[in-house]
Amino acid sequence: MARLLAPETLANVGEFTVSELSQALKRTVEDTYGHVRVRGEISGFRGAHSSGHCYFALKDESAKIEAVIWKGVVGRMRFKPQEGLEVIATGKLTTYPGSSKYQIVIEALEPAGVGALMALMEERKRKLGAEGLFDEARKQLLPWLPEVIGVVTSPTGAVIRDILHRLEDRFPRRVLVWPVKVQGEGSAEQVAAAIRGFNALPEGGKIPRPDLLIVARGGGSLEDLWSFNEEIVVRAAAESMIPLISAVGHETDVTLIDFAADKRAPTPTAAAEMAVPVRAELFVEVGGFSRRMMLCWSRSQDARRNELRAAARALPAANELLAVPRQRLDGASAGLPRALRANTHAHHRRFAQAAAGMTLKVLRAQVAHSAHRLSVSGQRLQHCTRAVLRHRRDRFDGLAIRLQASKLANDQAQRMRIAGERERMLRLGERARRALATLLERQRARVDTTGKLLTALSYRGVLARGFALVRDAEGHAVHAAAAVSAGARLSVEFADGRIGVTADGGDASGEALRPSAPKAASHKAAPKRAAKPADQGSLF
């Protein structure tokens, strides 16, 4: 049974406000635990908040704790949180008074073992594979002998030296190295930027564009090689228009860039061997081709020479070739006179037959027939001419009627258009007159207002109130008595005109000069006056 405290005892317990109690609990939790490492599964993660912070929970079989990662920490994290992933979180345990709960503010996040990384890698592989980034159809063929080779790797490691030595042994080529970090925070972004940077180089530019790219790194654990499993690196490799060889880790190491690259090499040295052939072997192969070519050419020449000799032996002599044509020529020359006489007789017979048919009666009949045909054709021509003229006349009459109707309609339309334009011109003229009158009225009011303002600001208004303006001989205004010497010529301007005066000398104490000019001018020139006229206003 719980023991109940007496009312007198409860009266002696100190009182806390809600805020004081929350702050006391916050200090107790933070002082007792401080930095902790918590292992659990990420739950309720829906991506970064609009503010950039990440809110989720870490849970296991029987408990759950709220977690938060501030925006600045998220940007520096190499490993990003994902829903359902088992992680080890390092951070500070604290409370959130707004909802009376405790939470962990995470400062570092890492996967809980290699199994989690492999699961994440397999999930990312399925996602990118579904997008078609690993399809064999989109992979490019490697150039047989590239002129320039671009290498993306660390400049301080042994990988670049192995690649250069292997290229020097096999076939020396020009190599461009893009130095990057191959491990740690920011390494994935640098590798992706290097791949895209090589692809962005222009053809024929100051820096030659590589014909082949090699992304290389030495061996290491899965965590060390994780930069080459990042999505940004895989997408950059898949988008590369330059053929790319992936040479990350040893032969047993597998990263996602291996699937997106055009070729995978088990080691960086093997990548160099894939990039270029062996120069000595090429020399031997070219020499063998040259010898085989000369041998084939020699055998071909011998075969053709033998064929020519056999053909020459099989050909008959020149006399034998011309014997038959010569005999045919003799037979043709012997039968030529007889054929000429027969041909002449045949042509004479045909001419006699044609002359027998060319009598006067036949000619007259042909002329009469031609005249009859001519008269009939003339009559038909006259009839056709009359029909055509009648048809054209009817057509022209119809066109004239249509033209007359079109002219009337056009005249009516033009009159209506002119009337409309005249009415529009009158309306515009009336609007212009009203606008001009309004503009003139506004400008007149503006001029009046400006004139009043000018009058109010002019110094002549001050002169009209009884003051005077003193100028020296050059016409400059005199602002102080000390600027006037004895005997100086001065000009005093009143509201109704100007007068000239001569200044008298003053005493040693700096007393104002007392010119022999009229009283109004002396009042304006001297700062100290014995008396002020009753009708003179004050500037202040």
C-alpha positions in Angstrom: 0.0 0.0 0.0 1.2 3.5 -0.9 1.8 5.7 2.1 0.0 9.0 2.0 1.8 12.1 3.1 0.2 14.2 5.7 -1.0 17.7 4.6 1.5 19.3 6.9 4.3 17.4 5.1 3.0 18.4 1.6 2.9 22.0 2.7 6.7 21.9 3.2 7.5 20.6 -0.3 9.0 23.2 -2.6 7.0 24.4 -5.6 8.2 24.4 -9.2 6.8 26.0 -12.3 6.4 23.9 -15.4 9.4 25.6 -17.1 11.6 25.3 -14.0 10.8 21.6 -13.7 11.4 21.0 -17.5 14.8 22.9 -17.3 15.8 20.8 -14.2 15.0 17.6 -16.0 16.9 18.8 -19.1 20.0 19.6 -17.1 19.8 16.2 -15.3 19.5 14.2 -18.5 22.3 16.1 -20.3 24.6 16.0 -17.3 24.0 12.4 -16.5 24.4 10.9 -20.0 26.1 13.5 -22.2 27.3 11.9 -25.5 26.0 8.4 -26.1 26.0 5.8 -28.9 22.7 4.2 -29.7 22.0 1.3 -32.0 18.6 1.0 -33.5 16.4 0.9 -36.6 15.4 4.2 -38.3 11.6 4.6 -38.2 9.3 7.4 -39.4 11.9 9.0 -41.7 10.2 10.9 -44.5 13.1 13.0 -45.8 14.5 16.3 -44.6 12.0 18.9 -43.3 11.5 22.2 -45.2 13.9 23.8 -42.7 16.6 21.3 -43.6 16.5 19.4 -40.3 15.7 15.6 -40.1 13.2 14.2 -37.6 12.7 10.4 -37.1 12.9 7.8 -34.4 15.3 5.0 -33.4 13.6 1.8 -32.2 14.3 -1.9 -31.3 12.0 -4.7 -30.3 10.7 -3.0 -27.1 11.5 0.7 -27.1 11.7 3.8 -29.2 13.5 7.1 -28.9 13.0 10.3 -30.9 16.0 11.6 -32.9 16.8 14.8 -34.7 19.7 15.8 -37.0 20.2 19.5 -37.5 20.6 21.0 -40.9 24.3 21.8 -40.6 25.1 18.2 -39.5 23.1 16.6 -42.4 25.2 18.4 -45.0 28.4 17.1 -43.5 27.2 13.5 -43.2 28.7 10.9 -45.6 26.1 8.4 -44.7 22.5 9.6 -45.0 19.6 8.2 -43.0 17.1 5.9 -44.7 13.8 4.4 -43.5 14.2 0.9 -42.0 18.0 0.9 -41.9 19.8 -0.3 -38.8 22.4 2.3 -37.7 24.6 3.4 -34.8 23.9 7.0 -33.9 26.3 9.1 -31.9 24.9 12.2 -30.2 23.8 14.1 -27.2 20.8 13.0 -25.1 18.4 15.9 -24.2 14.8 16.7 -23.6 12.2 18.7 -25.6 10.1 20.7 -23.1 7.5 21.6 -25.7 6.1 18.0 -25.8 7.6 16.6 -22.5 9.8 14.0 -24.2 13.4 13.1 -24.4 15.4 12.8 -27.6 18.8 12.3 -29.0 20.5 15.0 -31.1 22.6 13.0 -33.6 26.0 14.3 -34.5 27.3 11.2 -36.4 25.5 8.3 -38.1 27.0 5.0 -39.4 25.5 1.7 -40.6 25.3 -1.1 -38.1 27.7 -3.5 -39.7 28.5 -4.7 -43.2 25.1 -6.4 -43.5 23.3 -3.1 -43.4 25.6 -1.6 -46.1 25.1 -4.7 -48.3 21.3 -4.4 -47.9 21.5 -0.7 -48.8 23.8 -1.4 -51.8 21.4 -4.1 -53.1 18.4 -1.8 -52.7 20.2 1.0 -54.6 21.3 -1.5 -57.2 17.7 -2.5 -57.9 16.6 1.1 -58.0 19.2 2.2 -60.5 18.9 -1.0 -62.5 15.2 -0.4 -62.9 16.1 3.0 -64.4 18.2 1.3 -67.1 21.6 2.6 -66.0 23.1 -0.9 -66.0 21.7 -2.1 -69.4 24.3 -3.6 -71.7 22.7 -1.9 -74.8 23.8 1.5 -73.6 27.5 0.5 -73.0 30.1 1.9 -75.4 33.0 0.1 -77.0 36.5 1.0 -75.8 38.8 2.7 -78.4 41.4 0.4 -79.7 44.3 2.9 -79.3 43.3 6.1 -77.4 45.4 9.2 -77.9 44.6 10.7 -74.5 43.6 8.8 -71.3 41.9 10.5 -68.4 42.4 9.0 -64.9 40.2 9.9 -61.9 42.0 8.8 -58.8 44.1 10.1 -55.8 47.4 11.7 -57.0 49.2 10.4 -53.8 48.4 6.7 -53.9 50.1 3.8 -55.6 47.3 3.4 -58.1 48.3 6.2 -60.4 51.9 5.0 -60.4 50.9 1.5 -61.3 48.7 2.8 -64.2 51.5 5.0 -65.5 54.1 2.2 -65.3 51.8 -0.3 -67.0 51.0 2.2 -69.8 54.7 3.0 -70.2 55.5 -0.7 -70.6 52.7 -1.6 -73.0 52.1 1.5 -75.2 53.0 5.1 -73.9 50.1 7.4 -74.2 49.3 10.9 -72.9 47.6 10.7 -69.5 45.5 13.5 -67.8 45.0 13.0 -64.0 42.1 14.6 -62.3 43.0 14.4 -58.5 40.1 13.5 -56.2 39.6 12.1 -52.8 38.7 8.4 -53.0 37.5 7.9 -49.4 35.8 9.9 -46.8 33.4 12.9 -46.8 33.0 14.7 -50.1 34.8 12.0 -52.1 31.7 10.9 -54.1 31.0 14.5 -55.1 34.6 15.0 -56.3 34.6 11.7 -58.3 31.3 12.7 -60.0 32.6 16.2 -60.7 35.7 14.8 -62.3 33.8 12.5 -64.6 31.5 15.3 -65.7 34.5 17.7 -66.0 36.3 15.4 -68.4 33.1 15.1 -70.5 32.7 18.9 -70.5 36.1 19.5 -72.1 35.6 20.8 -75.7 37.0 19.1 -78.8 40.2 20.7 -79.9 40.5 22.9 -76.8 43.6 24.0 -74.9 43.2 20.9 -72.7 42.7 17.8 -74.9 39.5 15.8 -74.4 40.3 12.2 -73.3 39.3 9.3 -75.6 39.0 7.0 -72.6 38.4 7.4 -68.8 39.7 5.2 -66.0 38.2 5.6 -62.5 40.6 3.8 -60.2 41.1 3.1 -56.5 43.0 0.5 -54.5 41.5 -2.1 -52.4 39.8 -1.7 -49.0 36.8 -2.5 -46.9 33.2 -2.0 -48.0 33.1 1.2 -45.9 36.3 2.5 -47.6 34.8 1.8 -51.1 31.4 3.2 -50.3 31.9 6.4 -52.2 31.8 4.5 -55.4 28.4 3.1 -54.4 26.9 6.6 -54.1 24.1 7.4 -56.5 25.8 10.6 -57.7 28.9 8.7 -58.9 26.8 5.9 -60.6 24.7 8.4 -62.5 27.8 10.4 -63.6 29.4 7.2 -64.9 26.2 6.2 -66.8 25.9 9.7 -68.3 29.6 9.8 -69.5 29.8 10.1 -73.3 33.5 9.1 -73.1 34.0 5.3 -72.7 34.8 4.6 -69.0 36.7 1.7 -67.3 35.9 1.1 -63.6 39.0 -0.2 -61.7 37.9 0.1 -58.0 39.4 -2.2 -55.4 40.7 -5.8 -56.0 39.2 -8.5 -58.1 36.8 -9.6 -55.4 35.5 -6.1 -54.6 32.3 -5.1 -56.3 30.8 -1.6 -56.4 27.9 -0.1 -58.2 30.1 2.0 -60.6 31.3 -1.4 -62.0 27.7 -2.0 -63.4 27.4 1.5 -64.8 30.8 1.6 -66.4 31.4 0.5 -70.0 34.0 -2.0 -68.8 35.1 -3.3 -65.4 38.7 -4.1 -64.6 39.6 -6.3 -61.6 42.5 -4.0 -60.7 43.9 -0.6 -61.8 46.8 -2.4 -63.5 44.3 -4.5 -65.5 42.5 -1.3 -66.5 45.8 0.0 -68.0 46.1 -3.3 -69.9 42.6 -3.0 -71.2 43.2 0.6 -72.3 46.1 0.0 -74.7 47.6 -2.9 -76.6 51.2 -4.1 -76.3 53.4 -2.0 -78.6 56.0 -4.8 -79.2 53.3 -7.3 -80.1 51.9 -4.8 -82.6 55.3 -4.4 -84.2 55.6 -8.2 -84.5 52.1 -8.5 -85.9 52.6 -5.7 -88.4 55.9 -7.3 -89.5 54.1 -10.6 -90.0 51.4 -8.9 -92.0 54.0 -7.2 -94.2 55.8 -10.5 -94.9 52.6 -12.3 -95.7 51.5 -9.4 -98.0 54.8 -9.6 -99.9 54.6 -13.4 -100.2 51.0 -13.2 -101.4 51.9 -10.5 -103.9 54.9 -12.6 -105.2 52.7 -15.6 -105.6 50.0 -13.6 -107.4 52.5 -12.2 -109.8 53.9 -15.7 -110.6 50.4 -17.1 -111.2 49.5 -14.2 -113.6 52.7 -14.6 -115.4 52.0 -18.3 -116.0 48.5 -17.5 -117.1 49.8 -15.0 -119.6 52.3 -17.5 -121.0 49.6 -20.2 -121.4 47.3 -17.7 -123.1 50.1 -16.7 -125.4 50.7 -20.3 -126.4 47.0 -21.0 -127.0 46.5 -17.9 -129.4 46.8 -18.7 -133.1 49.2 -16.9 -135.5 48.3 -13.5 -137.1 48.0 -15.0 -140.6 45.6 -17.6 -139.3 43.5 -15.0 -137.7 43.3 -12.9 -140.9 42.8 -15.7 -143.4 39.0 -16.0 -143.0 38.3 -12.3 -143.0 40.5 -11.9 -146.1 38.6 -14.6 -147.9 35.3 -13.0 -147.1 36.6 -9.7 -148.4 37.6 -11.2 -151.7 34.2 -12.8 -152.1 32.4 -9.5 -151.3 34.5 -7.5 -153.8 33.8 -10.1 -156.6 30.0 -9.8 -156.1 29.9 -6.0 -155.7 29.5 -5.0 -159.5 26.7 -7.5 -160.1 24.9 -6.2 -156.9 25.3 -2.6 -158.1 23.7 -3.3 -161.4 20.8 -5.2 -159.8 20.2 -2.4 -157.3 20.2 0.2 -160.1 17.7 -1.8 -162.1 15.4 -2.2 -159.1 15.4 1.6 -158.4 14.7 2.3 -162.1 11.7 0.0 -162.0 10.3 1.7 -158.9 10.8 5.2 -160.5 9.0 4.1 -163.7 6.0 2.9 -161.7 5.8 6.2 -159.7 6.1 8.2 -163.0 3.2 6.2 -164.5 0.9 7.3 -161.7 1.8 11.0 -162.0 -0.6 11.9 -165.0 -2.4 15.3 -165.5 -5.8 13.8 -164.7 -4.6 12.4 -161.4 -3.0 15.8 -160.5 -6.3 17.6 -161.3 -8.3 15.2 -159.2 -5.9 15.7 -156.3 -6.1 19.5 -156.6 -9.9 19.4 -156.7 -10.0 17.2 -153.7 -7.7 19.5 -151.8 -9.8 22.6 -152.8 -13.0 20.8 -151.6 -11.3 20.0 -148.3 -10.1 23.6 -148.1 -13.6 25.1 -148.6 -15.1 22.7 -146.1 -12.5 23.6 -143.6 -13.1 27.3 -144.2 -16.8 26.9 -143.6 -16.2 25.0 -140.4 -13.7 27.6 -139.3 -16.2 30.4 -139.9 -18.9 28.5 -137.9 -16.5 27.8 -135.1 -15.4 31.5 -135.0 -19.0 32.7 -134.8 -19.7 30.2 -132.0 -16.6 31.2 -130.1 -17.4 34.9 -130.5 -20.9 34.4 -129.3 -19.7 32.5 -126.3 -17.1 35.1 -125.5 -19.7 37.9 -125.9 -22.1 36.2 -123.5 -19.4 35.7 -121.1 -18.2 39.3 -121.3 -21.8 40.5 -120.8 -22.1 38.4 -117.6 -18.7 39.7 -116.4 -19.8 43.3 -117.1 -23.0 42.8 -115.1 -21.0 41.2 -112.2 -18.5 44.0 -112.4 -21.2 46.7 -112.3 -22.8 45.0 -109.3 -19.4 44.7 -107.6 -18.6 48.4 -108.3 -22.0 49.4 -106.7 -21.4 47.1 -103.7 -17.8 48.4 -103.4 -18.9 52.0 -103.6 -21.6 51.4 -100.9 -19.0 49.7 -98.7 -16.5 52.6 -99.2 -19.2 55.1 -98.4 -20.1 53.3 -95.2 -16.4 53.0 -94.3 -15.8 56.7 -95.0 -18.8 57.6 -92.9 -17.6 55.4 -90.1 -14.1 56.8 -90.3 -15.5 60.3 -90.3 -17.6 59.6 -87.2 -14.5 58.0 -85.6 -12.4 61.1 -86.5 -15.0 63.4 -85.0 -15.1 61.3 -81.8 -11.3 61.3 -81.7 -11.2 65.1 -82.3 -13.6 65.7 -79.5 -11.6 63.5 -77.2 -8.4 65.3 -78.3 -10.0 68.7 -77.6 -11.1 67.6 -74.2 -7.7 66.1 -73.4 -5.9 69.2 -74.6 -8.1 71.4 -72.5 -7.6 69.2 -69.4 -3.8 69.2 -70.1 -3.7 72.9 -70.5 -5.7 73.4 -67.3 -3.3 71.1 -65.4 -0.2 72.8 -66.9 -1.7 76.2 -66.1 -2.3 75.1 -62.5 1.2 73.7 -62.3 2.7 77.0 -63.6 0.7 79.0 -61.1 1.8 76.7 -58.2 5.4 76.9 -59.4 5.2 80.7 -59.7 3.8 81.0 -56.2 6.5 78.7 -54.9 9.2 80.7 -56.7 7.8 83.9 -55.3 7.8 82.4 -51.8 11.4 81.1 -52.1 12.8 84.3 -53.9 15.0 86.6 -51.8 13.0 89.5 -53.2 10.2 88.6 -50.9 12.7 89.1 -48.0 13.6 92.5 -49.5 10.0 93.5 -49.7 9.7 93.0 -45.9 12.3 95.8 -45.3 15.6 94.0 -45.6 18.5 94.8 -47.9 21.1 92.8 -49.8 24.8 94.0 -49.7 27.1 93.2 -52.6 30.8 94.0 -53.1 32.3 95.6 -56.1 32.4 92.3 -58.0 28.7 91.7 -57.3 29.2 89.0 -54.7 27.0 89.0 -51.6 28.6 90.1 -48.4 27.8 87.8 -45.5 29.9 89.3 -42.6 31.2 92.7 -41.5 34.8 91.3 -41.3 34.8 90.8 -45.1 34.4 94.6 -45.7 37.5 96.8 -45.5 37.4 100.5 -45.0 36.7 102.5 -48.1 35.3 99.5 -50.0 32.6 100.2 -52.6 29.4 98.4 -51.8 26.1 98.0 -53.6 22.9 97.8 -51.4 19.8 96.4 -53.0 16.4 97.2 -51.7 13.0 96.0 -52.9 12.6 99.1 -55.1 16.2 99.4 -56.4 19.9 99.6 -55.7 22.3 102.3 -54.3 26.0 102.5 -54.1 27.8 103.2 -50.7 31.3 103.5 -49.3 32.3 101.6 -46.1 33.9 103.4 -43.1 36.5 101.8 -40.9 35.5 99.9 -37.7 37.2 99.7 -34.3 39.8 97.1 -33.2 37.3 95.0 -31.3 35.6 93.9 -34.5 32.6 96.2 -34.2 30.4 96.3 -37.3 31.2 98.9 -40.0 29.0 101.9 -40.1 28.8 103.0 -43.8 27.6 106.5 -44.7 24.9 104.9 -46.9 21.2 105.2 -46.1 19.9 103.8 -42.9 18.2 100.8 -44.5 21.5 99.7 -46.1 23.5 100.0 -42.8 20.9 97.8 -41.1 21.5 95.0 -43.7 25.3 95.3 -43.7 25.9 95.4 -39.9 25.0 92.4 -37.8 24.6 94.6 -34.6 21.9 97.3 -34.9 21.0 99.9 -32.3 17.4 99.8 -33.2 15.1 98.0 -35.7 12.4 99.8 -37.7 8.9 99.0 -36.5 7.8 98.0 -40.1 10.7 95.7 -40.7 10.0 91.9 -40.2 12.4 89.3 -38.8 14.0 86.5 -40.8 13.7 84.1 -37.8 
